Amino acid sequence: MEQPAQLKSGSLGFVEVLAISIAGIGPSMTPLLIAPFMFANAGNGTWIAYVFGGAMMIFVAFNINQFARRSSAAGSMYGYVADNLGSTTGAFAGWSLLWAYGFVAASGLGSTSVFADQLLGLAGVHAPVAVIATLVAVAAWLLAYRGVQLSAIVMLVFEATSVAMICVLVGLILAAHGPSIDTNQLRATGGFPGGFGLAIGFAIFSFVGFESATAFGAEAKRPLVTIPRAVIGSVVFASAFFIVAMYAEIVGFAHAGKPLAQETFPLGTLVASYNLGFLRVPLLIGAFSAAFSVLLACITAAGRIAYAMASTNALPRVLAAVEPKHDTPNVAVTVVTAVTLAVALGSLFGGVSPLDIFNNTGTLSSFGFITIYGLISIAAFVFVKRRGEHRPIDLAVSIVALVLLVVPAVTLFYPVPAPPQRYFAYVYLAFLAAGWALFAMRRRGAATSAETP
């Protein structure tokens, strides 16, 4: 009998796996687009929010690595929960991951549209944003369809380009102000005007995606080594980058006398304020590259999650199909891309701007990530306890991660006064309910089939 096609084992080295995690985070997007919203909520305490957020993600990463050091499989985050907390809880984990990666991908479509529109505008070309979003989605789909190794290389090059451009600007701003320390930031003067909880919520949006490497356990070389290193390494890198970049950005706007919280492209404003016009086009190119790498990373990772869920009958089996020429989950990747594009186009045709698509879908994604991070923190201790390898420190790490996650969880699930964010929590809960109902129906159907002679 002919064996079914499988994902290509051993196709990803450490650099490529690390590239997937870093691209999933999309560190460039924080100084490029998230900064105004972060500053509106954290003010001069922004660096503290990122220290807190980084610490929280480190504890979550330690819990993820309890699994990643010992086992590997495609769609591992889903598998980790399902194997240790039961198939029903695993279904919630899988749906939360699909929600999270899907909305981050949609935010990537929103941000690529923002930067592509500006780049085309500089060339005197004007194209409908919906057309731009569609072309970008098709390009991402083609790369994800053709293979994860090619996708990883593209993501690494694109994100490295963007980070390099931002580092050049950060270096020039800091050099312009000499070695003096910004005491307002050091003391967090007037910090957290929008609230500490909301600031942490935005910080989570900055970090989410660091765990995306775990979805590639079936394709990584030496996965029990490369994936844990990539998970921790991406968080450490992102934390340092966020703190330094945001510090410089706040210093730059303070000296320029302009309100950072009201900006739509803050680095473009800094380029003009410091007479660095030669950096505007490279920054826009880097920004577009970073947004595209986030989109590609999330489509690629979500495809693996859908593939893993379909392989365990939690989703229709058609999603477990693997394209034999490129060894990719082609049906899952195609469905994820189509749904992501539908969200973006539906928002655009509904009158939502690309920047608001980025903000809204980014906020929506945080619900899914907080859920999966909490479930992983519980499952990690259950896992090591079942193996007889638990230590007091393992329980402490799980508890600390859960306690730290309470801050953004309460903030995001407590209704805020302004629509549409007021309804986001309810939409997410309705989505989970629908996912559970589908899972229950498929399980009953499988049980009935097994009983039929």
C-alpha positions, -999 to 999 in steps of 0.1 A, spaced: 0 0 0 13 35 -9 23 54 22 7 89 27 29 119 21 45 133 52 60 167 62 97 169 52 117 158 82 151 175 90 146 204 65 151 232 91 183 240 109 186 262 141 190 295 122 158 288 102 138 277 132 150 308 151 140 329 120 105 314 122 101 324 159 116 359 154 95 364 123 64 353 142 71 380 168 78 405 141 99 427 164 101 456 139 63 461 142 66 474 177 86 506 170 69 509 136 32 507 145 26 495 181 46 523 197 19 550 197 -6 527 214 20 514 238 30 549 248 -6 560 252 -10 533 278 25 532 294 40 566 287 75 569 302 69 535 319 70 517 285 103 501 293 89 487 325 60 472 307 84 455 283 105 442 312 73 428 327 61 414 294 95 399 287 97 382 321 62 368 316 71 354 282 104 339 296 83 320 322 59 308 295 89 298 274 103 277 302 70 259 304 69 254 266 104 240 267 94 213 293 78 197 262 101 209 235 132 194 252 115 160 253 92 156 224 85 170 189 57 169 164 39 191 139 16 216 157 33 208 190 16 235 211 -18 219 204 -4 184 210 13 194 243 -21 204 257 -42 176 242 -18 149 254 -17 161 290 -50 179 297 -73 157 275 -87 159 240 -114 184 249 -90 209 265 -67 202 235 -95 212 212 -98 245 230 -60 249 227 -60 242 190 -89 266 183 -72 293 204 -40 289 184 -58 291 151 -76 322 163 -44 337 175 -23 330 144 -51 338 121 -57 373 135 -20 381 137 -18 371 100 -48 395 93 -29 422 112 0 415 89 -22 421 59 -33 454 74 2 466 81 16 454 47 -12 474 31 -3 505 51 34 504 41 28 493 5 4 521 0 30 546 13 57 532 -9 35 533 -40 24 568 -31 61 579 -31 63 565 -67 31 583 -77 12 551 -80 -22 546 -63 -38 512 -60 -69 501 -41 -59 487 -7 -80 456 -12 -60 448 -43 -27 453 -24 -39 430 4 -50 403 -21 -17 404 -39 3 402 -7 -19 373 6 -13 354 -27 25 359 -25 25 347 11 4 316 2 28 308 -27 58 308 -4 41 288 23 28 263 -3 62 258 -18 79 249 14 88 259 49 126 261 42 121 287 15 96 305 37 121 306 66 148 321 44 125 348 32 114 356 67 149 358 80 161 381 52 130 404 55 130 407 93 168 412 94 165 440 68 138 458 89 156 454 122 188 467 107 171 498 93 155 505 127 188 499 145 205 525 123 178 551 131 180 542 168 217 546 168 216 580 151 189 593 176 209 581 206 241 595 192 224 629 187 216 631 224 249 618 237 254 595 267 229 612 291 201 591 305 165 601 301 155 605 338 118 608 329 119 573 316 142 560 343 118 572 369 87 565 348 75 600 353 38 602 347 39 565 336 9 544 326 -16 571 317 -38 544 301 -33 518 328 -7 492 335 -30 463 325 -36 477 290 1 484 286 9 447 294 -19 437 269 -1 457 241 32 442 253 19 407 248 9 417 212 45 427 207 58 393 219 32 369 205 45 344 180 78 335 198 64 300 202 57 295 165 88 273 161 71 246 181 47 240 152 77 227 132 89 198 153 83 173 125 105 194 101 134 206 123 169 191 126 176 179 161 142 194 172 148 186 209 177 210 208 170 236 181 133 244 191 139 251 228 169 273 219 148 292 193 119 297 218 141 312 245 165 330 221 136 348 203 122 361 236 155 374 248 163 391 215 128 407 213 129 419 249 163 437 244 152 451 211 119 465 224 134 482 254 162 499 235 141 508 204 112 522 225 136 541 248 152 558 217 118 565 201 104 582 233 136 602 236 134 613 200 97 624 202 104 642 235 131 663 219 111 668 187 82 681 208 56 659 191 30 635 207 41 599 200 6 587 210 -10 604 180 14 590 153 5 566 126 41 561 113 63 573 142 96 564 126 88 584 95 81 614 117 115 609 135 133 607 102 118 641 92 125 657 126 162 647 126 168 655 89 174 619 80 152 619 49 175 594 32 162 567 56 125 571 48 124 548 18 147 521 34 125 522 65 93 518 45 109 489 26 120 473 59 86 479 74 68 462 45 93 433 47 87 429 85 50 430 81 51 404 53 74 381 74 48 382 102 21 373 78 41 345 63 52 331 96 16 330 109 1 314 78 29 288 79 25 281 116 -14 281 115 -12 256 86 8 232 108 -17 236 137 -46 228 114 -27 199 99 -20 185 135 -57 190 145 -69 173 114 -45 144 120 -63 137 153 -97 141 138 -103 174 157 -108 191 122 -119 176 89 -93 151 76 -89 169 43 -68 195 62 -43 167 70 -34 164 33 2 169 24 13 181 -11 39 154 -22 61 176 -43 69 202 -16 59 182 15 37 209 28 2 208 43 -12 225 12 -49 223 20 -45 237 55 -22 265 43 -47 274 16 -77 275 40 -58 296 65 -47 321 39 -83 323 25 -98 329 59 -72 355 68 -77 374 35 -115 372 40 -111 389 74 -90 416 60 -112 422 29 -144 421 49 -130 448 73 -118 470 44 -152 468 26 -168 475 60 -150 508 61 -122 499 85 -88 514 77 -57 492 73 -42 507 104 -73 499 124 -73 464 109 -38 460 124 -48 473 158 -81 454 160 -69 420 148 -38 423 169 -59 429 200 -82 400 190 -52 377 187 -41 383 223 -71 365 236 -60 333 219 -24 336 230 -32 343 266 -54 312 266 -28 289 251 0 303 273 -21 296 304 -30 261 293 6 253 284 17 265 319 -7 241 335 1 212 311 38 216 316 37 207 353 12 178 346 36 165 319 67 164 341 48 151 371 35 122 350 70 114 339 81 114 376 106 143 368 89 171 386 108 194 409 96 222 432 110 247 407 88 233 379 56 240 400 70 275 408 76 283 372 41 272 362 25 292 390 45 324 383 36 322 346 -1 319 354 0 347 379 17 370 355 -8 361 328 -37 372 350 -28 409 345 -34 411 308 -62 384 309 -83 405 333 -76 436 313 -86 421 279 -116 401 291 -130 430 311 -152 450 286 -137 484 277 -160 514 270 -153 519 233 -166 497 205 -156 475 187 -131 464 214 -160 462 239 -173 431 221 -140 413 214 -141 391 245 -176 379 237 -167 372 200 -137 351 212 -158 331 237 -184 325 210 -157 313 187 -144 288 213 -180 276 219 -184 270 182 -151 252 180 -160 230 210 -194 222 194 -177 211 161 -152 190 181 -180 173 201 -199 165 169 -169 150 152 -161 129 183 -197 116 185 -196 109 148 -163 90 152 -177 70 182 -208 61 162 -187 49 132 -166 28 155 -197 11 170 -212 3 136 -204 -32 126 
